[in-house]
Amino acid sequence: MPYDDHLVDRIREYLAEFPNLEIEEKKMFRGLTFMVNGKMCISVSGDRMMCRFDPDLHEEVAEKRGFESMVMKGRCYQGYCYVSPEGFEASNDFIYWVDLCLSFNDRAKSSKKKKRSS
């Protein structure tokens, strides 16, 4: 399923307000991922956002409208979620989710670079 271009543009425009961030866009997770300072921060897949945030806030964040647990291979990933459109339609809700991801980004671990075989 293609990703929501309007949502991508909203995120792109919001992140542009932070000139100190190094932003890279990568196609992954069947969508478009925004890498911030070399780390996966937020993605758009279909019409949903996939957010990476402080795992200690998982229970609190789970109470928010639009929250969907990220479950892969039967395991719920703490510190990751999907947010359906009703959770970010309002501007203040959209800002909440993106800021939540940005606030964790400095502390988030970078994924290890894969070694290429020669």
C-alpha positions in Angstrom: 0.0 0.0 0.0 1.4 3.4 -0.9 2.0 5.9 1.8 0.0 9.1 2.4 1.8 11.9 0.6 -0.1 14.6 2.5 1.0 13.1 5.8 4.6 12.9 4.5 4.4 16.6 3.5 3.0 17.5 7.0 5.9 15.8 8.7 8.5 17.1 6.3 7.3 20.7 6.8 7.2 20.4 10.5 10.7 18.9 10.7 12.0 21.7 8.5 11.3 24.1 11.4 14.2 22.5 13.2 17.3 23.6 11.3 19.7 21.8 13.7 18.3 18.4 12.7 19.9 16.2 10.0 16.9 14.7 8.2 17.2 11.8 5.7 14.2 10.1 4.1 14.4 6.4 3.4 11.9 4.0 1.9 11.4 1.3 4.4 8.7 -0.4 6.5 6.5 -0.4 3.4 6.5 3.4 3.6 8.7 6.4 4.1 10.9 6.8 7.2 12.3 10.0 8.5 15.8 9.4 9.9 16.8 12.2 12.3 20.5 12.6 13.1 21.1 9.1 11.7 18.3 7.3 13.7 14.9 6.1 12.8 12.4 8.6 14.2 9.0 8.5 12.5 7.6 6.7 9.5 4.5 6.9 7.3 3.0 3.6 6.2 -0.3 3.8 4.4 -2.3 6.4 6.2 -0.7 5.8 9.6 2.4 7.1 11.4 4.8 4.7 13.0 6.3 6.4 16.0 9.5 5.6 18.0 9.4 7.0 21.5 10.7 6.4 25.1 9.6 2.9 26.1 9.1 4.1 29.6 6.1 6.2 28.3 4.5 3.3 26.5 1.5 2.8 28.9 0.9 6.6 29.1 1.0 6.9 25.3 -1.2 3.9 24.8 -4.1 6.0 26.2 -3.9 8.5 23.3 -6.5 8.5 20.6 -5.4 6.6 17.5 -2.7 4.6 19.3 -2.1 1.1 17.9 0.5 -1.3 19.4 3.2 -2.3 17.1 3.2 -6.1 17.1 5.5 -8.2 15.0 5.7 -12.0 15.1 3.4 -11.9 18.2 5.6 -9.5 20.2 4.5 -6.1 21.3 7.3 -3.6 20.8 7.6 -1.2 23.7 8.5 2.3 22.5 7.0 1.9 19.0 3.4 2.3 17.9 1.2 3.1 14.9 -1.1 6.1 15.1 -4.2 6.0 12.9 -5.4 9.2 11.3 -8.0 10.1 14.0 -5.0 10.4 16.4 -3.2 13.1 14.4 -5.9 15.0 12.4 -5.9 17.9 14.8 -2.8 20.1 14.6 -2.0 19.8 18.3 -2.3 16.0 18.2 0.0 15.9 15.2 2.6 18.0 17.0 2.3 15.9 20.1 3.3 12.7 18.2 6.1 14.2 16.2 7.5 16.0 19.3 7.2 12.7 21.2 9.5 11.1 18.6 11.9 14.0 18.5 12.3 14.1 22.2 13.5 10.5 22.3 15.7 10.7 19.3 18.8 11.9 21.1 18.6 9.0 23.5 17.6 6.4 20.9 20.1 3.8 19.9 21.3 3.8 16.3 20.9 0.6 14.4 24.1 -1.2 13.7 25.5 -0.8 10.2 25.6 -4.0 8.3 29.0 -5.1 7.0 29.1 -5.7 3.3 30.8 -8.8 2.1 33.4 -8.2 -0.6 
